[in-house]
């Protein structure tokens, strides 16, 4: 299980909002051929605005993921795995010893 400070519902909403923005870009792209020349600059400006919003959301999520990764690294750096490693080595020694023929 992966730790996340945000509930799954919030992530779902973010994805839905992103899908709405992508749909808006697709709609704008589909209308470019039919837009009168005098409205073309405005339509392209709207597309650039939506793309900038999508980019900002993606950058924010990448930064949040990086922060979560740094937090996890910080937590793991304080964990002593020595006893676990020793127990694992002991188990491996016993398994190797069990495979050898007896006297």
N, C-alpha and C positions, 0 to 999 in steps of 0.2 A: 504494500500500500504506500502511495506517495503522499507526502505531506503537502498541503496547499492551504494557504491562509484564506483563500476565497472559496465560498461554497460553489458547488457544481452549477447551481441555478444561475449564479452570476456569470460564470463562464459561458453557459448556454445563451444567456441574453447577449453577451458580447459577440458571440458567433452569429447570432441572428441579426444583430445590428450591422455587422460586417457584411453579411449576405445582402442586406437591404442596400448598402452602399455599392456593392459590386453590381447588383441588379440595376441600380441607378446609372452606373457607368455604362453598362451594356445597353440600357435604353437610350442614353445620350449618343452612344456610338451608332446605334441603329437609326437615329434620326438625322445624322450629319448630312446624308445625301439629300434630304428633303428640306433642310433648313435654308431659308432665304439668305443670300449673301450678307445682308445687313445684320442678320441675327447670328451669323456663324461665330464671330468673335465672342459674343456673350455665351453661346453654347459651349465653345471650347474653354472659356474661363470657368464655367460651371463644372465641366469635366475635370479641370485641373484642381479646383477647390475640393471636389469629392475625392480625387486621388490623393491629395495632400492629407485629407482627413483619414483615409485608409492607412496611409503611410505612418501617420502619427500614432494611430492605434497599434499598428504592428510594432513600431519602435518601442512603445510603452510596454507591450507584452514581452518583448525580447529583454528589456531592462528588468522587468519584474522577474522573469525566469532567471536572469543572471543573479539577481539579488537572492532569490531562493536557493540557487546553487551555492553561492558564497556562504549563506547561512548553514546549509547542510555540511559544507566542507569544514566550517568552523566547529560545528557540533561533533563531527566525526574525528577531528583532530584531537579532541579531548577524551576520546574513548580509548581505553587500554584493552587491546585485543590479545595481550600476552597469554592470559589463562585459556582463552579459546584456542589460540595457536598451539599451546602445549597439549591441550586435550585432543586436538585433531592429530597432532604428531603421534601421541600415544595410541590413538585408535589405529592409525596407519601402521604403526609398528606391530600392534597385535594382529591386524589383518595379514600382514606379511608373514608373521610367525605362525599363524593358523594354516597358511598354505603350504608350509614345509612339512615333509613327511616326518612322522614321529619315530621314536626308537623301537 
